[in-house]
Amino acid sequence: MTTCADIIARARKTLGDKTTLNGVAVTPRDSDADLLGYLNDGLAAAYALRPDLLYPSFTAFAALALGATFPLAIQHEAVLADYIVFRASTKDDEHVLSGRAEEMRALFERGILST
């Protein structure tokens, strides 16, 4: 099963945010806690756009931990990674100005609404 950590690792690839360099652990630009927060925000946004994603459980949304199993289907993994990239990019002026953050937000919305 895919974990939240797997989704964060996928987003880190797009962000170019490394946790190792030449086999040596390095401090990434974005912390796991920040990216996990973005993932949880993305899940809340996905459920707001598509309440049917909570079916069949219809339980209240609860924030997930890093090692938790990703609660959506495989087709939503890339979509939530896009959301993480969107949120992480909004704190970088260069990506906000280049339109990258907005492009990633649009990818997220299209992806959630089309799957």
PyMOL commands that place a pseudoatom at each C-alpha (Angstrom):
pseudoatom trace, name=CA, resn=MET, resi=1, chain=A, elem=C, hetatm=0, pos=[0.000, 0.000, 0.000]
pseudoatom trace, name=CA, resn=THR, resi=2, chain=A, elem=C, hetatm=0, pos=[1.096, 3.523, -0.735]
pseudoatom trace, name=CA, resn=THR, resi=3, chain=A, elem=C, hetatm=0, pos=[1.835, 5.651, 2.308]
pseudoatom trace, name=CA, resn=CYS, resi=4, chain=A, elem=C, hetatm=0, pos=[1.689, 9.389, 2.798]
pseudoatom trace, name=CA, resn=ALA, resi=5, chain=A, elem=C, hetatm=0, pos=[5.504, 9.328, 2.868]
pseudoatom trace, name=CA, resn=ASP, resi=6, chain=A, elem=C, hetatm=0, pos=[5.438, 7.837, -0.670]
pseudoatom trace, name=CA, resn=ILE, resi=7, chain=A, elem=C, hetatm=0, pos=[3.269, 10.710, -1.927]
pseudoatom trace, name=CA, resn=ILE, resi=8, chain=A, elem=C, hetatm=0, pos=[5.621, 13.221, -0.293]
pseudoatom trace, name=CA, resn=ALA, resi=9, chain=A, elem=C, hetatm=0, pos=[8.640, 11.513, -1.901]
pseudoatom trace, name=CA, resn=ARG, resi=10, chain=A, elem=C, hetatm=0, pos=[6.896, 11.796, -5.275]
pseudoatom trace, name=CA, resn=ALA, resi=11, chain=A, elem=C, hetatm=0, pos=[6.317, 15.521, -4.726]
pseudoatom trace, name=CA, resn=ARG, resi=12, chain=A, elem=C, hetatm=0, pos=[9.945, 15.997, -3.651]
pseudoatom trace, name=CA, resn=LYS, resi=13, chain=A, elem=C, hetatm=0, pos=[11.075, 14.708, -7.064]
pseudoatom trace, name=CA, resn=THR, resi=14, chain=A, elem=C, hetatm=0, pos=[9.088, 17.409, -8.849]
pseudoatom trace, name=CA, resn=LEU, resi=15, chain=A, elem=C, hetatm=0, pos=[10.272, 20.023, -6.364]
pseudoatom trace, name=CA, resn=GLY, resi=16, chain=A, elem=C, hetatm=0, pos=[13.896, 18.909, -6.753]
pseudoatom trace, name=CA, resn=ASP, resi=17, chain=A, elem=C, hetatm=0, pos=[14.027, 18.760, -2.959]
pseudoatom trace, name=CA, resn=LYS, resi=18, chain=A, elem=C, hetatm=0, pos=[16.616, 16.142, -2.056]
pseudoatom trace, name=CA, resn=THR, resi=19, chain=A, elem=C, hetatm=0, pos=[16.991, 14.272, 1.225]
pseudoatom trace, name=CA, resn=THR, resi=20, chain=A, elem=C, hetatm=0, pos=[20.321, 12.705, 0.191]
pseudoatom trace, name=CA, resn=LEU, resi=21, chain=A, elem=C, hetatm=0, pos=[23.185, 13.933, -1.955]
pseudoatom trace, name=CA, resn=ASN, resi=22, chain=A, elem=C, hetatm=0, pos=[25.798, 11.451, -3.157]
pseudoatom trace, name=CA, resn=GLY, resi=23, chain=A, elem=C, hetatm=0, pos=[24.592, 8.978, -0.548]
pseudoatom trace, name=CA, resn=VAL, resi=24, chain=A, elem=C, hetatm=0, pos=[24.860, 11.464, 2.308]
pseudoatom trace, name=CA, resn=ALA, resi=25, chain=A, elem=C, hetatm=0, pos=[21.770, 12.630, 4.194]
pseudoatom trace, name=CA, resn=VAL, resi=26, chain=A, elem=C, hetatm=0, pos=[21.077, 16.343, 3.733]
pseudoatom trace, name=CA, resn=THR, resi=27, chain=A, elem=C, hetatm=0, pos=[18.440, 18.618, 5.204]
pseudoatom trace, name=CA, resn=PRO, resi=28, chain=A, elem=C, hetatm=0, pos=[15.725, 19.091, 2.580]
pseudoatom trace, name=CA, resn=ARG, resi=29, chain=A, elem=C, hetatm=0, pos=[14.388, 22.548, 1.856]
pseudoatom trace, name=CA, resn=ASP, resi=30, chain=A, elem=C, hetatm=0, pos=[10.863, 21.522, 2.876]
pseudoatom trace, name=CA, resn=SER, resi=31, chain=A, elem=C, hetatm=0, pos=[10.361, 19.525, 6.064]
pseudoatom trace, name=CA, resn=ASP, resi=32, chain=A, elem=C, hetatm=0, pos=[8.329, 16.340, 6.134]
pseudoatom trace, name=CA, resn=ALA, resi=33, chain=A, elem=C, hetatm=0, pos=[5.973, 18.080, 8.568]
pseudoatom trace, name=CA, resn=ASP, resi=34, chain=A, elem=C, hetatm=0, pos=[5.335, 20.943, 6.129]
pseudoatom trace, name=CA, resn=LEU, resi=35, chain=A, elem=C, hetatm=0, pos=[4.762, 18.612, 3.180]
pseudoatom trace, name=CA, resn=LEU, resi=36, chain=A, elem=C, hetatm=0, pos=[2.532, 16.333, 5.266]
pseudoatom trace, name=CA, resn=GLY, resi=37, chain=A, elem=C, hetatm=0, pos=[0.497, 19.403, 6.222]
pseudoatom trace, name=CA, resn=TYR, resi=38, chain=A, elem=C, hetatm=0, pos=[0.119, 20.250, 2.528]
pseudoatom trace, name=CA, resn=LEU, resi=39, chain=A, elem=C, hetatm=0, pos=[-0.942, 16.666, 1.808]
pseudoatom trace, name=CA, resn=ASN, resi=40, chain=A, elem=C, hetatm=0, pos=[-3.594, 16.817, 4.514]
pseudoatom trace, name=CA, resn=ASP, resi=41, chain=A, elem=C, hetatm=0, pos=[-4.771, 20.183, 3.165]
pseudoatom trace, name=CA, resn=GLY, resi=42, chain=A, elem=C, hetatm=0, pos=[-4.908, 18.637, -0.301]
pseudoatom trace, name=CA, resn=LEU, resi=43, chain=A, elem=C, hetatm=0, pos=[-7.015, 15.742, 0.937]
pseudoatom trace, name=CA, resn=ALA, resi=44, chain=A, elem=C, hetatm=0, pos=[-9.415, 18.182, 2.577]
pseudoatom trace, name=CA, resn=ALA, resi=45, chain=A, elem=C, hetatm=0, pos=[-9.615, 20.145, -0.694]
pseudoatom trace, name=CA, resn=ALA, resi=46, chain=A, elem=C, hetatm=0, pos=[-10.180, 16.925, -2.650]
pseudoatom trace, name=CA, resn=TYR, resi=47, chain=A, elem=C, hetatm=0, pos=[-13.023, 15.911, -0.345]
pseudoatom trace, name=CA, resn=ALA, resi=48, chain=A, elem=C, hetatm=0, pos=[-14.551, 19.391, -0.668]
pseudoatom trace, name=CA, resn=LEU, resi=49, chain=A, elem=C, hetatm=0, pos=[-14.475, 19.125, -4.468]
pseudoatom trace, name=CA, resn=ARG, resi=50, chain=A, elem=C, hetatm=0, pos=[-15.487, 15.465, -4.522]
pseudoatom trace, name=CA, resn=PRO, resi=51, chain=A, elem=C, hetatm=0, pos=[-17.413, 14.380, -1.398]
pseudoatom trace, name=CA, resn=ASP, resi=52, chain=A, elem=C, hetatm=0, pos=[-17.967, 11.007, -3.074]
pseudoatom trace, name=CA, resn=LEU, resi=53, chain=A, elem=C, hetatm=0, pos=[-14.291, 10.202, -2.430]
pseudoatom trace, name=CA, resn=LEU, resi=54, chain=A, elem=C, hetatm=0, pos=[-15.249, 9.538, 1.193]
pseudoatom trace, name=CA, resn=TYR, resi=55, chain=A, elem=C, hetatm=0, pos=[-17.635, 6.775, 0.058]
pseudoatom trace, name=CA, resn=PRO, resi=56, chain=A, elem=C, hetatm=0, pos=[-18.242, 4.098, 1.319]
pseudoatom trace, name=CA, resn=SER, resi=57, chain=A, elem=C, hetatm=0, pos=[-17.134, 5.103, 4.802]
pseudoatom trace, name=CA, resn=PHE, resi=58, chain=A, elem=C, hetatm=0, pos=[-18.515, 8.675, 4.992]
pseudoatom trace, name=CA, resn=THR, resi=59, chain=A, elem=C, hetatm=0, pos=[-16.365, 9.180, 8.053]
pseudoatom trace, name=CA, resn=ALA, resi=60, chain=A, elem=C, hetatm=0, pos=[-15.126, 12.596, 9.015]
pseudoatom trace, name=CA, resn=PHE, resi=61, chain=A, elem=C, hetatm=0, pos=[-11.788, 13.541, 7.522]
pseudoatom trace, name=CA, resn=ALA, resi=62, chain=A, elem=C, hetatm=0, pos=[-8.911, 13.222, 9.967]
pseudoatom trace, name=CA, resn=ALA, resi=63, chain=A, elem=C, hetatm=0, pos=[-5.346, 14.384, 9.335]
pseudoatom trace, name=CA, resn=LEU, resi=64, chain=A, elem=C, hetatm=0, pos=[-2.986, 11.561, 8.427]
pseudoatom trace, name=CA, resn=ALA, resi=65, chain=A, elem=C, hetatm=0, pos=[0.484, 10.756, 9.731]
pseudoatom trace, name=CA, resn=LEU, resi=66, chain=A, elem=C, hetatm=0, pos=[3.557, 10.252, 7.562]
pseudoatom trace, name=CA, resn=GLY, resi=67, chain=A, elem=C, hetatm=0, pos=[3.393, 6.445, 7.749]
pseudoatom trace, name=CA, resn=ALA, resi=68, chain=A, elem=C, hetatm=0, pos=[-0.377, 6.240, 7.244]
pseudoatom trace, name=CA, resn=THR, resi=69, chain=A, elem=C, hetatm=0, pos=[-1.781, 4.456, 4.228]
pseudoatom trace, name=CA, resn=PHE, resi=70, chain=A, elem=C, hetatm=0, pos=[-2.825, 6.894, 1.500]
pseudoatom trace, name=CA, resn=PRO, resi=71, chain=A, elem=C, hetatm=0, pos=[-6.646, 6.815, 1.621]
pseudoatom trace, name=CA, resn=LEU, resi=72, chain=A, elem=C, hetatm=0, pos=[-7.459, 7.408, -2.056]
pseudoatom trace, name=CA, resn=ALA, resi=73, chain=A, elem=C, hetatm=0, pos=[-7.154, 5.270, -5.177]
pseudoatom trace, name=CA, resn=ILE, resi=74, chain=A, elem=C, hetatm=0, pos=[-3.913, 5.015, -7.125]
pseudoatom trace, name=CA, resn=GLN, resi=75, chain=A, elem=C, hetatm=0, pos=[-5.094, 7.515, -9.765]
pseudoatom trace, name=CA, resn=HIS, resi=76, chain=A, elem=C, hetatm=0, pos=[-5.189, 10.197, -7.061]
pseudoatom trace, name=CA, resn=GLU, resi=77, chain=A, elem=C, hetatm=0, pos=[-1.569, 9.761, -5.953]
pseudoatom trace, name=CA, resn=ALA, resi=78, chain=A, elem=C, hetatm=0, pos=[-0.121, 12.047, -8.649]
pseudoatom trace, name=CA, resn=VAL, resi=79, chain=A, elem=C, hetatm=0, pos=[-2.935, 14.534, -8.142]
pseudoatom trace, name=CA, resn=LEU, resi=80, chain=A, elem=C, hetatm=0, pos=[-2.159, 14.949, -4.444]
pseudoatom trace, name=CA, resn=ALA, resi=81, chain=A, elem=C, hetatm=0, pos=[1.577, 15.148, -5.190]
pseudoatom trace, name=CA, resn=ASP, resi=82, chain=A, elem=C, hetatm=0, pos=[0.684, 18.024, -7.561]
pseudoatom trace, name=CA, resn=TYR, resi=83, chain=A, elem=C, hetatm=0, pos=[-1.155, 19.725, -4.703]
pseudoatom trace, name=CA, resn=ILE, resi=84, chain=A, elem=C, hetatm=0, pos=[1.904, 19.412, -2.460]
pseudoatom trace, name=CA, resn=VAL, resi=85, chain=A, elem=C, hetatm=0, pos=[4.074, 20.953, -5.201]
pseudoatom trace, name=CA, resn=PHE, resi=86, chain=A, elem=C, hetatm=0, pos=[1.522, 23.764, -5.621]
pseudoatom trace, name=CA, resn=ARG, resi=87, chain=A, elem=C, hetatm=0, pos=[1.593, 24.617, -1.921]
pseudoatom trace, name=CA, resn=ALA, resi=88, chain=A, elem=C, hetatm=0, pos=[5.376, 24.332, -1.596]
pseudoatom trace, name=CA, resn=SER, resi=89, chain=A, elem=C, hetatm=0, pos=[5.812, 26.499, -4.692]
pseudoatom trace, name=CA, resn=THR, resi=90, chain=A, elem=C, hetatm=0, pos=[3.638, 29.295, -3.341]
pseudoatom trace, name=CA, resn=LYS, resi=91, chain=A, elem=C, hetatm=0, pos=[6.284, 30.171, -0.785]
pseudoatom trace, name=CA, resn=ASP, resi=92, chain=A, elem=C, hetatm=0, pos=[8.887, 30.751, -3.522]
pseudoatom trace, name=CA, resn=ASP, resi=93, chain=A, elem=C, hetatm=0, pos=[8.470, 34.094, -5.238]
pseudoatom trace, name=CA, resn=GLU, resi=94, chain=A, elem=C, hetatm=0, pos=[10.156, 32.818, -8.397]
pseudoatom trace, name=CA, resn=HIS, resi=95, chain=A, elem=C, hetatm=0, pos=[7.560, 30.032, -8.816]
pseudoatom trace, name=CA, resn=VAL, resi=96, chain=A, elem=C, hetatm=0, pos=[4.636, 32.268, -7.954]
pseudoatom trace, name=CA, resn=LEU, resi=97, chain=A, elem=C, hetatm=0, pos=[5.823, 34.788, -10.527]
pseudoatom trace, name=CA, resn=SER, resi=98, chain=A, elem=C, hetatm=0, pos=[6.570, 32.116, -13.151]
pseudoatom trace, name=CA, resn=GLY, resi=99, chain=A, elem=C, hetatm=0, pos=[3.078, 30.673, -12.790]
pseudoatom trace, name=CA, resn=ARG, resi=100, chain=A, elem=C, hetatm=0, pos=[4.293, 27.240, -11.620]
pseudoatom trace, name=CA, resn=ALA, resi=101, chain=A, elem=C, hetatm=0, pos=[2.236, 27.355, -8.441]
pseudoatom trace, name=CA, resn=GLU, resi=102, chain=A, elem=C, hetatm=0, pos=[-0.951, 28.191, -10.345]
pseudoatom trace, name=CA, resn=GLU, resi=103, chain=A, elem=C, hetatm=0, pos=[-0.256, 25.495, -12.943]
pseudoatom trace, name=CA, resn=MET, resi=104, chain=A, elem=C, hetatm=0, pos=[0.138, 22.875, -10.224]
pseudoatom trace, name=CA, resn=ARG, resi=105, chain=A, elem=C, hetatm=0, pos=[-3.092, 24.025, -8.522]
pseudoatom trace, name=CA, resn=ALA, resi=106, chain=A, elem=C, hetatm=0, pos=[-4.917, 23.705, -11.843]
pseudoatom trace, name=CA, resn=LEU, resi=107, chain=A, elem=C, hetatm=0, pos=[-3.451, 20.215, -12.386]
pseudoatom trace, name=CA, resn=PHE, resi=108, chain=A, elem=C, hetatm=0, pos=[-4.711, 19.194, -8.956]
pseudoatom trace, name=CA, resn=GLU, resi=109, chain=A, elem=C, hetatm=0, pos=[-8.253, 20.476, -9.569]
pseudoatom trace, name=CA, resn=ARG, resi=110, chain=A, elem=C, hetatm=0, pos=[-8.485, 18.946, -13.051]
pseudoatom trace, name=CA, resn=GLY, resi=111, chain=A, elem=C, hetatm=0, pos=[-7.135, 15.664, -11.752]
pseudoatom trace, name=CA, resn=ILE, resi=112, chain=A, elem=C, hetatm=0, pos=[-9.553, 15.414, -8.836]
pseudoatom trace, name=CA, resn=LEU, resi=113, chain=A, elem=C, hetatm=0, pos=[-12.562, 16.430, -10.896]
pseudoatom trace, name=CA, resn=SER, resi=114, chain=A, elem=C, hetatm=0, pos=[-11.773, 14.043, -13.760]
pseudoatom trace, name=CA, resn=THR, resi=115, chain=A, elem=C, hetatm=0, pos=[-11.111, 10.850, -11.798]
for i in range(1, 115): cmd.bond("trace and resi %d" % i, "trace and resi %d" % (i + 1))
show_as sticks, trace
zoom trace
